[in-house]
Amino acid sequence: MENSGAGSEEYAAKLRESGLRLHESERALGTARQDLLTAREMLSQATAQNAALQQKYARARRAARVLRADVTVRDEYYEQLLREKDTEYNALVKSLKDRVRVEAFD
């Protein structure tokens, strides 16, 4: 009979130990699930931030392209204006030289 009592106590101890391990495993599983939810939320936020940044980057690239085009047009305008002024200046210098020559011969 004593053997039966000792076996029963041993069985009860193993049962308690299994219950504790089960409880610990369930707690660890709950923590892991919470960590997974947190990681998914962080991923979702990072994805949304990435999409917003991609849109801002695309707008900035378009603005830079437009600005480059505007600068090119402005540069071409001022180059043309400079050529015209240079031509006008050269014509005035030539006119003055011609006048000086004419006056020198008079």
Secondary structure as a PSIPRED ss2 file (coil, helix, strand):
# PSIPRED VFORMAT (PSIPRED V4.0)

   1 M C   1.000  0.000  0.000
   2 E H   0.000  1.000  0.000
   3 N H   0.000  1.000  0.000
   4 S H   0.000  1.000  0.000
   5 G H   0.000  1.000  0.000
   6 A H   0.000  1.000  0.000
   7 G H   0.000  1.000  0.000
   8 S H   0.000  1.000  0.000
   9 E H   0.000  1.000  0.000
  10 E H   0.000  1.000  0.000
  11 Y H   0.000  1.000  0.000
  12 A H   0.000  1.000  0.000
  13 A H   0.000  1.000  0.000
  14 K H   0.000  1.000  0.000
  15 L H   0.000  1.000  0.000
  16 R H   0.000  1.000  0.000
  17 E H   0.000  1.000  0.000
  18 S H   0.000  1.000  0.000
  19 G H   0.000  1.000  0.000
  20 L H   0.000  1.000  0.000
  21 R H   0.000  1.000  0.000
  22 L H   0.000  1.000  0.000
  23 H H   0.000  1.000  0.000
  24 E H   0.000  1.000  0.000
  25 S H   0.000  1.000  0.000
  26 E H   0.000  1.000  0.000
  27 R H   0.000  1.000  0.000
  28 A H   0.000  1.000  0.000
  29 L H   0.000  1.000  0.000
  30 G H   0.000  1.000  0.000
  31 T H   0.000  1.000  0.000
  32 A H   0.000  1.000  0.000
  33 R H   0.000  1.000  0.000
  34 Q H   0.000  1.000  0.000
  35 D H   0.000  1.000  0.000
  36 L H   0.000  1.000  0.000
  37 L H   0.000  1.000  0.000
  38 T H   0.000  1.000  0.000
  39 A H   0.000  1.000  0.000
  40 R H   0.000  1.000  0.000
  41 E H   0.000  1.000  0.000
  42 M H   0.000  1.000  0.000
  43 L H   0.000  1.000  0.000
  44 S H   0.000  1.000  0.000
  45 Q H   0.000  1.000  0.000
  46 A H   0.000  1.000  0.000
  47 T H   0.000  1.000  0.000
  48 A H   0.000  1.000  0.000
  49 Q H   0.000  1.000  0.000
  50 N H   0.000  1.000  0.000
  51 A H   0.000  1.000  0.000
  52 A H   0.000  1.000  0.000
  53 L H   0.000  1.000  0.000
  54 Q H   0.000  1.000  0.000
  55 Q H   0.000  1.000  0.000
  56 K H   0.000  1.000  0.000
  57 Y H   0.000  1.000  0.000
  58 A H   0.000  1.000  0.000
  59 R H   0.000  1.000  0.000
  60 A H   0.000  1.000  0.000
  61 R H   0.000  1.000  0.000
  62 R H   0.000  1.000  0.000
  63 A H   0.000  1.000  0.000
  64 A H   0.000  1.000  0.000
  65 R H   0.000  1.000  0.000
  66 V H   0.000  1.000  0.000
  67 L H   0.000  1.000  0.000
  68 R H   0.000  1.000  0.000
  69 A H   0.000  1.000  0.000
  70 D H   0.000  1.000  0.000
  71 V H   0.000  1.000  0.000
  72 T H   0.000  1.000  0.000
  73 V H   0.000  1.000  0.000
  74 R H   0.000  1.000  0.000
  75 D H   0.000  1.000  0.000
  76 E H   0.000  1.000  0.000
  77 Y H   0.000  1.000  0.000
  78 Y H   0.000  1.000  0.000
  79 E H   0.000  1.000  0.000
  80 Q H   0.000  1.000  0.000
  81 L H   0.000  1.000  0.000
  82 L H   0.000  1.000  0.000
  83 R H   0.000  1.000  0.000
  84 E H   0.000  1.000  0.000
  85 K H   0.000  1.000  0.000
  86 D H   0.000  1.000  0.000
  87 T H   0.000  1.000  0.000
  88 E H   0.000  1.000  0.000
  89 Y H   0.000  1.000  0.000
  90 N H   0.000  1.000  0.000
  91 A H   0.000  1.000  0.000
  92 L H   0.000  1.000  0.000
  93 V H   0.000  1.000  0.000
  94 K H   0.000  1.000  0.000
  95 S H   0.000  1.000  0.000
  96 L H   0.000  1.000  0.000
  97 K H   0.000  1.000  0.000
  98 D H   0.000  1.000  0.000
  99 R H   0.000  1.000  0.000
 100 V H   0.000  1.000  0.000
 101 R H   0.000  1.000  0.000
 102 V H   0.000  1.000  0.000
 103 E H   0.000  1.000  0.000
 104 A H   0.000  1.000  0.000
 105 F H   0.000  1.000  0.000
 106 D C   1.000  0.000  0.000
